[in-house]
């Protein structure tokens, strides 16, 4: 009985016997011996020869993972994403030199033998027996192709990859069996085509087209003889023969391939000699993968598209099914992103807020009546470096965003819409004192009531002590009077407001339910900019709410076939009557024309909107719209730590930040650029009768701000004025004189983004 060599390896005789065993088994397969015979050799262990008699359908045309291209609405490329960078090409688009080089070095008798090269097996057997090791293999190009299919199917699962590459006789038999059937059903040329498209060439390049682009920045059809030889040589060991990291080793390997091509008659020896003298001639293209490569600052929009694909059931019933399609790639996704709007958004953001600022800004634009997301951007770029982040500040937490930001007074129009739908007249007058306790009790949903604590009642106040009613809806909206809107929600109840919010797609960014408390009238619940932009699009479309969408079409390429996939469609429903929407539009035009939002005005183009500045200036907003576009701009600290007092933003110092002063101009410049060249459309305004409130004269003692003043301080302070802020004349903030019951307002202790560290 031969003994093992020292060190535990097999002796030359044992190596020969082992290899002979494989060749005998190969012969058994070729001879068509049934599985029981294989089992008699002890090879039918569970998992070793599963599905032996059936060729998987995808063995002939495996679903190769390819790059996915994401396009804007005009067809311009936003980014390419992939789990494996591959572009499948037909054999006619692969250089003849490349075809010959890979055959010469990997399987020179490819066109002479069947699936198994018995001559090659015997040659390898003899060579390995002489050397006492495994210095030469015997796998044909067809067998290698089959093995690569198994690896491709394993994807990025390390366990499955290990199973696909395990060095067992059972796997080898399975590989041989499939190789025979593949030869019979595909033929040599198709096998060669599939092999060149599936093989890994290093540097993240799968398939010859990606490899040609990576190393030489050209198509596979344009490869010269020395370039083809280099790529063919890499296949055996992509890391060892990597020309980028080891030029000398790659050159030696390339020259070996050239010699082999000459030896089998593919090229002359003179051609080989000349090619061997040539430099590698690399023109490397760096891998460009993922949303980090997106143009026009669209990295976050790109990431949102990915999140939609992975979460929407239209692309697959389960998360695993959707992920498999996404990772397989080969998708061409045309999105709703308007390049003009995206460019305008990013330009305005860059002009007003620097990425290194203590606070950030995020903005979204939506098309009313369709739900199409036209733009999405933020001041902190998509990335991993300092002042960069992967958190999409424009969207809800479930879609890759943070936990949202209190919208402050930008929520008030939703309260007004609920009241109008409930039958309240547009010239409704409330006493609107400077300060008051929350009215109690207030009806809520399901017959419940909210009751203020009689022993320590929660109070609120307006922005300025001079803001004393009575006010009607028009003036209260223009000045963002807190006590007016709290009296309003107390009058109609909380449930109509939360119901209206739901109809308009207004939900908390963290997914929690909207609480049944009257303070929601002041915008205490954290929302995302996309949510607010799309909600205001409901006003612009005269009461029709449409769910937001990001995709126009998705085409999927598998092999040489391209099919269209179904995409999520916007679902539109009536949230309020046209008259209610028209009334809100009339009210919010007043905010821009002579209220707190004058710095957001678009000149001769009709626009409407609302400012918002929240608790202790952790966040400031402007949400506005024209009949054909709606947009939201938020400014604040995503970690909810930096108050916007005594702060520098975009190179400009601010004593206190107001919704109309920082977000307003960002919105103005963004929308002006997005709307350039677009039709000027008018709102359907309604006549709101004069309520004849008591005469307060030309000025109301708040630093010169009169009935239609444009002081931006009208929505300042704690949750839109729950604690007073600037008194209009530049004085100190009033001292809070109220208490809040436990649980009365959500998100106060750690509001904003919620966890203090999600900003990136």
Secondary structure, 3 states (H helix, E strand, C coil): CCCCCCCCCCCHHHHHHHHHHHHHHHHHHHCCCCHHHHHHCCCCCCCCCCCCCCCCHHHHCCCCCCCEEEECCCCCEEEEECCCECCCCCHHHCCHHHHHHHHHHHCCCCCCCCCCCHHHHHHHHHHHHHHCCCCCCCCCHHHHHHHHHHHHHHCCCHHHHHHHHCCCHHHHHHHHHHHHHHHHHHCHHHHHHHHHHHCECCCCEECHHHHHHHHHCCCHHHCCHHHHHHHHHHCCCCCCCCCCCCHHHHHHHHHHHHHHHHHCCCCCHHHHHHHHHCCCCCCCCCCCCCHHHCCCCCHHHHHHHHHHHHHCHHHCCCHHHHHHHHHHCCEEEEECCCHHHHHHHHHHHHHHCCCCCCCEEEEEEECCCCCEEEEEEECCCECCCCCCECCECCCCHHHCECCCEECHHHHHHHHHHHHHHCCCCCCCEECCCCEEECCCCEECHHHCEECCCCCCCCEEECCCCCCCCCEEHHHHHHHCCHHHHHHHHHHHCCHHHHHHHHHCCCCCCCCCCCCCCHHHHHCCCEECHHHHHHHHHHHHCCCEEECCECEEEEEEEECCEEEEECCCCCCEEECCCHHHHHHHHHHHHHHHHHCCCHHHCCCCCCCEEEEEECHHHCEEEEEEEECCEEEEEEEECCCCCCCCEEEEECCEEEEECCHHHHHHHHHHHHHHHHHCCCCCCCCCCCCCCCCCCCCCCCCCCCCCCCCCCCCHHHHCCECCCCECCCCCCCCCCCCCCCCCCCCCCCCCCCCCCCCCCCCC
